[in-house]
């Protein structure tokens, strides 16, 4: 069974590119969202195994969204992404309710698989 993924990022072109990249790498992208609130609703409805979550969103930041997803009865594995390097987020990243972090420039299906198993 292929891992299901929800992509939450405020740039539609990026979401489309990631969809193609991940589906070619064996993931099943079941949905997309452009804001944190939409991402939470979509995760509740779709129940993906993985949520690929941008740190910077127009409404809620990725850290807040990850915390809310962690409260689900069966929480998804959250992987935070950003165009910034991990060092930009310091201890917030280490404390986040997330499986890990990938810079957008390092995002590949194998890199995601390494984080979510």
C-alpha positions in Angstrom: 0.0 0.0 0.0 1.3 3.4 -1.0 1.7 6.1 1.7 -0.9 8.8 1.3 0.2 12.5 1.4 -1.5 15.8 1.9 0.6 18.8 0.6 0.0 22.1 2.5 1.7 25.1 0.9 0.4 28.5 -0.2 1.9 28.3 -3.7 -0.2 26.3 -6.2 2.7 25.8 -8.6 4.8 24.3 -5.9 2.0 22.0 -4.8 1.6 20.7 -8.4 5.4 20.1 -8.8 5.5 18.3 -5.5 2.5 16.2 -6.4 4.3 15.0 -9.6 7.6 14.4 -7.8 6.0 12.4 -5.0 3.7 10.4 -7.1 6.6 9.4 -9.4 8.4 8.3 -6.2 5.6 6.0 -5.1 3.5 8.2 -2.8 -0.2 8.8 -3.4 -1.0 12.5 -3.0 -4.6 12.6 -1.8 -5.0 16.3 -1.4 -3.6 19.8 -1.3 -4.3 22.9 0.8 -3.2 26.5 0.5 -3.6 27.6 4.1 -3.1 26.1 7.6 -6.9 26.1 8.3 -7.6 24.3 5.0 -4.8 21.8 5.8 -6.3 20.9 9.1 -9.7 20.4 7.6 -8.3 18.4 4.7 -6.3 16.2 7.1 -9.4 15.5 9.2 -11.4 14.6 6.1 -8.7 12.7 4.1 -6.7 11.1 7.0 -3.4 11.0 5.1 -0.4 9.0 6.5 1.8 12.0 5.9 1.3 15.8 5.8 4.0 17.8 4.0 3.6 21.2 5.7 5.1 24.5 4.8 6.3 26.4 7.8 5.2 29.8 6.4 1.5 30.0 5.5 -0.8 33.0 5.2 -2.9 32.2 8.2 -1.4 29.8 10.7 2.3 28.9 10.8 3.3 25.3 10.2 4.3 24.8 13.8 0.8 25.7 15.0 -0.8 23.4 12.4 1.6 20.6 13.3 0.5 20.9 16.9 -3.1 20.7 16.0 -2.6 17.7 13.8 -0.8 16.0 16.7 -4.0 16.2 18.7 -5.9 14.0 16.1 -6.9 10.5 17.4 -4.7 9.0 14.7 -2.2 11.8 13.9 -0.4 11.9 10.5 3.4 12.0 10.3 4.1 15.7 9.7 7.1 16.8 7.8 7.8 20.5 7.8 9.2 22.2 4.7 10.5 25.6 3.9 12.6 27.5 1.4 14.7 28.5 4.4 17.4 26.4 6.0 16.6 24.5 9.2 18.9 26.9 11.1 16.4 29.7 10.5 13.9 28.1 12.9 16.3 27.0 15.7 14.8 25.4 18.7 11.2 25.8 17.4 12.0 23.1 14.9 13.4 20.8 17.5 10.2 21.3 19.7 7.8 20.9 16.8 5.2 18.2 16.7 6.8 16.9 13.4 8.6 13.9 12.2 11.2 16.1 10.6 12.1 18.9 8.3 13.2 19.2 4.7 14.4 22.3 2.9 12.3 22.6 -0.3 15.5 22.4 -2.3 16.2 19.0 -0.7 12.7 17.5 -1.1 12.6 14.2 -3.0 10.5 11.1 -2.6 13.4 9.1 -1.1 14.2 12.0 1.4 10.6 12.0 2.5 10.5 8.2 2.8 13.6 8.3 5.0 11.7 10.6 7.4 8.4 8.8 7.5 9.5 5.2 7.1 
